[in-house]
Amino acid sequence: MQITAANTVKWITRGYFLGALAASSSHAVEAAHKAGLSGWEAWSVPLMVDGMATLGLVMRGEAFATTTQRMGFRVQMIMACLQVALNVYAASNWGGVVYGVAVVGLYVAAETLAKGLRTREAEQADLAAQRRREASKKAAATRKANQAAKDNRKMIKAI
């Protein structure tokens, strides 16, 4: 794999994702305990939330269609909101609340930035395609005008 600025941003974003998972997993277990769950039930909460977030991340891969990628982003953001709620509920003081919101907030910010990432090559390809469309429209208008002029000459000759 070639190291590019775009790939670097994607890997940094994955780092935020893993950091948010690691930091929030214990908060999810703590929130589950506070809600009355015990044992494996409490430990299954981060697996459910983080599993869906990971599924959303996979759905955003380049192998999937744009609609699937959008759906994956939505799944990630919904799970991030749920994780913030779990982090806040698990916190025992204001520092814990701020930390829980910040961990997930930075991850959401990184994902949002990465979602809008476009390379210069893609932008130049779009501009070239736009120029070709404009040239095609101009050529069609010229052909139409030439045909009209030809038809006018035929009418004048016929008179």
Short mmCIF file of the C-alpha atoms (twelve columns), coordinates in Angstrom:
data_MODEL
# 
_entry.id   MODEL 
# 
loop_
_atom_site.group_PDB 
_atom_site.id 
_atom_site.type_symbol 
_atom_site.label_atom_id 
_atom_site.label_alt_id 
_atom_site.label_comp_id 
_atom_site.label_asym_id 
_atom_site.label_seq_id 
_atom_site.Cartn_x 
_atom_site.Cartn_y 
_atom_site.Cartn_z 
_atom_site.pdbx_PDB_model_num 
ATOM 1   C CA . MET A 1   0.000   0.000   0.000   1 
ATOM 2   C CA . GLN A 2   1.303   3.399   -0.962  1 
ATOM 3   C CA . ILE A 3   1.651   5.887   1.888   1 
ATOM 4   C CA . THR A 4   -0.287  9.026   0.999   1 
ATOM 5   C CA . ALA A 5   -1.777  11.872  2.976   1 
ATOM 6   C CA . ALA A 6   -5.246  10.388  2.443   1 
ATOM 7   C CA . ASN A 7   -4.160  6.988   3.792   1 
ATOM 8   C CA . THR A 8   -2.478  8.664   6.756   1 
ATOM 9   C CA . VAL A 9   -5.710  10.474  7.649   1 
ATOM 10  C CA . LYS A 10  -7.636  7.203   7.373   1 
ATOM 11  C CA . TRP A 11  -5.200  5.397   9.694   1 
ATOM 12  C CA . ILE A 12  -5.280  8.227   12.240  1 
ATOM 13  C CA . THR A 13  -9.083  8.037   12.151  1 
ATOM 14  C CA . ARG A 14  -8.896  4.276   12.775  1 
ATOM 15  C CA . GLY A 15  -6.661  5.042   15.759  1 
ATOM 16  C CA . TYR A 16  -9.348  7.336   17.180  1 
ATOM 17  C CA . PHE A 17  -11.898 4.579   16.601  1 
ATOM 18  C CA . LEU A 18  -9.816  2.016   18.485  1 
ATOM 19  C CA . GLY A 19  -9.082  4.524   21.245  1 
ATOM 20  C CA . ALA A 20  -12.772 5.299   21.678  1 
ATOM 21  C CA . LEU A 21  -13.565 1.567   21.781  1 
ATOM 22  C CA . ALA A 22  -10.898 0.891   24.382  1 
ATOM 23  C CA . ALA A 23  -11.772 3.857   26.588  1 
ATOM 24  C CA . SER A 24  -15.522 3.382   26.378  1 
ATOM 25  C CA . SER A 25  -15.720 -0.384  26.853  1 
ATOM 26  C CA . SER A 26  -15.153 -0.214  30.592  1 
ATOM 27  C CA . HIS A 27  -17.663 2.650   30.813  1 
ATOM 28  C CA . ALA A 28  -20.271 0.518   29.044  1 
ATOM 29  C CA . VAL A 29  -19.727 -2.311  31.539  1 
ATOM 30  C CA . GLU A 30  -19.950 0.152   34.441  1 
ATOM 31  C CA . ALA A 31  -23.179 1.632   33.030  1 
ATOM 32  C CA . ALA A 32  -24.615 -1.872  32.664  1 
ATOM 33  C CA . HIS A 33  -23.742 -2.636  36.302  1 
ATOM 34  C CA . LYS A 34  -25.403 0.631   37.384  1 
ATOM 35  C CA . ALA A 35  -28.502 -0.392  35.432  1 
ATOM 36  C CA . GLY A 36  -28.680 -3.689  37.301  1 
ATOM 37  C CA . LEU A 37  -27.025 -6.107  34.883  1 
ATOM 38  C CA . SER A 38  -24.409 -8.480  36.212  1 
ATOM 39  C CA . GLY A 39  -21.862 -10.985 34.946  1 
ATOM 40  C CA . TRP A 40  -21.882 -11.783 31.260  1 
ATOM 41  C CA . GLU A 41  -24.892 -9.526  30.642  1 
ATOM 42  C CA . ALA A 42  -22.905 -6.463  31.696  1 
ATOM 43  C CA . TRP A 43  -19.895 -7.553  29.651  1 
ATOM 44  C CA . SER A 44  -22.035 -8.134  26.556  1 
ATOM 45  C CA . VAL A 45  -23.094 -4.457  26.382  1 
ATOM 46  C CA . PRO A 46  -19.779 -3.167  24.942  1 
ATOM 47  C CA . LEU A 47  -19.700 -6.103  22.546  1 
ATOM 48  C CA . MET A 48  -23.128 -5.162  21.210  1 
ATOM 49  C CA . VAL A 49  -22.471 -1.429  20.905  1 
ATOM 50  C CA . ASP A 50  -18.878 -1.698  19.697  1 
ATOM 51  C CA . GLY A 51  -19.761 -4.600  17.397  1 
ATOM 52  C CA . MET A 52  -22.352 -2.477  15.604  1 
ATOM 53  C CA . ALA A 53  -19.919 0.458   15.418  1 
ATOM 54  C CA . THR A 54  -17.306 -1.858  13.883  1 
ATOM 55  C CA . LEU A 55  -19.902 -3.158  11.429  1 
ATOM 56  C CA . GLY A 56  -20.614 0.443   10.403  1 
ATOM 57  C CA . LEU A 57  -16.881 1.022   9.928   1 
ATOM 58  C CA . VAL A 58  -16.579 -2.031  7.669   1 
ATOM 59  C CA . MET A 59  -19.621 -0.923  5.658   1 
ATOM 60  C CA . ARG A 60  -17.800 2.322   4.848   1 
ATOM 61  C CA . GLY A 61  -15.048 0.462   2.998   1 
ATOM 62  C CA . GLU A 62  -14.214 1.243   -0.622  1 
ATOM 63  C CA . ALA A 63  -15.606 -2.138  -1.729  1 
ATOM 64  C CA . PHE A 64  -19.159 -0.994  -0.919  1 
ATOM 65  C CA . ALA A 65  -21.540 1.253   -2.843  1 
ATOM 66  C CA . THR A 66  -22.026 4.873   -1.809  1 
ATOM 67  C CA . THR A 67  -25.435 4.137   -0.295  1 
ATOM 68  C CA . THR A 68  -23.953 1.365   1.853   1 
ATOM 69  C CA . GLN A 69  -21.116 3.657   2.918   1 
ATOM 70  C CA . ARG A 70  -23.644 6.308   3.993   1 
ATOM 71  C CA . MET A 71  -25.598 3.711   5.940   1 
ATOM 72  C CA . GLY A 72  -22.377 2.576   7.628   1 
ATOM 73  C CA . PHE A 73  -21.596 6.169   8.636   1 
ATOM 74  C CA . ARG A 74  -25.083 6.524   10.137  1 
ATOM 75  C CA . VAL A 75  -24.669 3.274   12.079  1 
ATOM 76  C CA . GLN A 76  -21.349 4.543   13.438  1 
ATOM 77  C CA . MET A 77  -22.861 7.862   14.508  1 
ATOM 78  C CA . ILE A 78  -25.872 6.206   16.187  1 
ATOM 79  C CA . MET A 79  -23.558 3.879   18.112  1 
ATOM 80  C CA . ALA A 80  -21.377 6.864   19.034  1 
ATOM 81  C CA . CYS A 81  -24.428 8.628   20.517  1 
ATOM 82  C CA . LEU A 82  -25.302 5.487   22.469  1 
ATOM 83  C CA . GLN A 83  -21.710 5.233   23.688  1 
ATOM 84  C CA . VAL A 84  -21.774 8.860   24.880  1 
ATOM 85  C CA . ALA A 85  -24.943 8.072   26.850  1 
ATOM 86  C CA . LEU A 86  -23.274 5.013   28.408  1 
ATOM 87  C CA . ASN A 87  -20.121 7.011   29.222  1 
ATOM 88  C CA . VAL A 88  -22.107 9.790   30.894  1 
ATOM 89  C CA . TYR A 89  -24.279 7.331   32.846  1 
ATOM 90  C CA . ALA A 90  -21.208 5.432   34.046  1 
ATOM 91  C CA . ALA A 91  -19.350 8.573   35.184  1 
ATOM 92  C CA . SER A 92  -19.062 9.178   38.896  1 
ATOM 93  C CA . ASN A 93  -18.034 12.855  38.619  1 
ATOM 94  C CA . TRP A 94  -17.849 15.764  36.153  1 
ATOM 95  C CA . GLY A 95  -14.368 14.768  35.038  1 
ATOM 96  C CA . GLY A 96  -15.703 11.367  33.980  1 
ATOM 97  C CA . VAL A 97  -18.569 13.001  32.102  1 
ATOM 98  C CA . VAL A 98  -16.215 15.354  30.241  1 
ATOM 99  C CA . TYR A 99  -13.785 12.532  29.490  1 
ATOM 100 C CA . GLY A 100 -16.546 10.212  28.219  1 
ATOM 101 C CA . VAL A 101 -17.968 12.897  25.935  1 
ATOM 102 C CA . ALA A 102 -14.502 13.978  24.720  1 
ATOM 103 C CA . VAL A 103 -13.360 10.448  23.824  1 
ATOM 104 C CA . VAL A 104 -16.375 9.805   21.629  1 
ATOM 105 C CA . GLY A 105 -16.578 13.414  20.408  1 
ATOM 106 C CA . LEU A 106 -13.020 13.308  19.043  1 
ATOM 107 C CA . TYR A 107 -13.767 10.018  17.329  1 
ATOM 108 C CA . VAL A 108 -16.932 11.478  15.734  1 
ATOM 109 C CA . ALA A 109 -14.979 14.561  14.624  1 
ATOM 110 C CA . ALA A 110 -12.254 12.400  13.063  1 
ATOM 111 C CA . GLU A 111 -14.824 10.221  11.255  1 
ATOM 112 C CA . THR A 112 -16.668 13.278  9.965   1 
ATOM 113 C CA . LEU A 113 -13.440 14.783  8.641   1 
ATOM 114 C CA . ALA A 114 -12.406 11.499  7.027   1 
ATOM 115 C CA . LYS A 115 -15.848 11.101  5.420   1 
ATOM 116 C CA . GLY A 116 -15.407 14.371  3.537   1 
ATOM 117 C CA . LEU A 117 -11.876 13.525  2.428   1 
ATOM 118 C CA . ARG A 118 -11.250 13.888  -1.313  1 
ATOM 119 C CA . THR A 119 -7.935  13.628  -3.080  1 
ATOM 120 C CA . ARG A 120 -6.688  16.169  -5.597  1 
ATOM 121 C CA . GLU A 121 -6.702  13.428  -8.249  1 
ATOM 122 C CA . ALA A 122 -10.426 12.817  -7.716  1 
ATOM 123 C CA . GLU A 123 -11.121 16.543  -7.888  1 
ATOM 124 C CA . GLN A 124 -9.130  16.895  -11.117 1 
ATOM 125 C CA . ALA A 125 -10.942 13.900  -12.624 1 
ATOM 126 C CA . ASP A 126 -14.291 15.546  -11.778 1 
ATOM 127 C CA . LEU A 127 -13.167 18.824  -13.362 1 
ATOM 128 C CA . ALA A 128 -12.007 17.015  -16.521 1 
ATOM 129 C CA . ALA A 129 -15.346 15.195  -16.760 1 
ATOM 130 C CA . GLN A 130 -17.186 18.496  -16.331 1 
ATOM 131 C CA . ARG A 131 -15.102 20.076  -19.130 1 
ATOM 132 C CA . ARG A 132 -15.891 17.114  -21.401 1 
ATOM 133 C CA . ARG A 133 -19.627 17.479  -20.696 1 
ATOM 134 C CA . GLU A 134 -19.484 21.217  -21.471 1 
ATOM 135 C CA . ALA A 135 -17.532 20.578  -24.684 1 
ATOM 136 C CA . SER A 136 -20.070 17.932  -25.680 1 
ATOM 137 C CA . LYS A 137 -22.965 20.351  -25.115 1 
ATOM 138 C CA . LYS A 138 -21.181 23.034  -27.136 1 
ATOM 139 C CA . ALA A 139 -20.514 20.554  -29.965 1 
ATOM 140 C CA . ALA A 140 -24.176 19.506  -29.986 1 
ATOM 141 C CA . ALA A 141 -25.275 23.152  -30.174 1 
ATOM 142 C CA . THR A 142 -22.831 23.758  -33.047 1 
ATOM 143 C CA . ARG A 143 -24.123 20.701  -34.945 1 
ATOM 144 C CA . LYS A 144 -27.687 21.897  -34.427 1 
ATOM 145 C CA . ALA A 145 -26.834 25.392  -35.691 1 
ATOM 146 C CA . ASN A 146 -24.985 23.969  -38.707 1 
ATOM 147 C CA . GLN A 147 -27.956 21.730  -39.528 1 
ATOM 148 C CA . ALA A 148 -30.330 24.708  -39.276 1 
ATOM 149 C CA . ALA A 149 -28.091 26.741  -41.587 1 
ATOM 150 C CA . LYS A 150 -27.944 23.845  -44.055 1 
ATOM 151 C CA . ASP A 151 -31.749 23.526  -43.967 1 
ATOM 152 C CA . ASN A 152 -32.079 27.295  -44.582 1 
ATOM 153 C CA . ARG A 153 -29.792 27.097  -47.612 1 
ATOM 154 C CA . LYS A 154 -31.862 24.225  -49.015 1 
ATOM 155 C CA . MET A 155 -35.046 26.270  -48.538 1 
ATOM 156 C CA . ILE A 156 -33.509 29.283  -50.284 1 
ATOM 157 C CA . LYS A 157 -32.394 27.102  -53.217 1 
ATOM 158 C CA . ALA A 158 -35.851 25.606  -53.461 1 
ATOM 159 C CA . ILE A 159 -37.392 29.061  -53.927 1 
# 
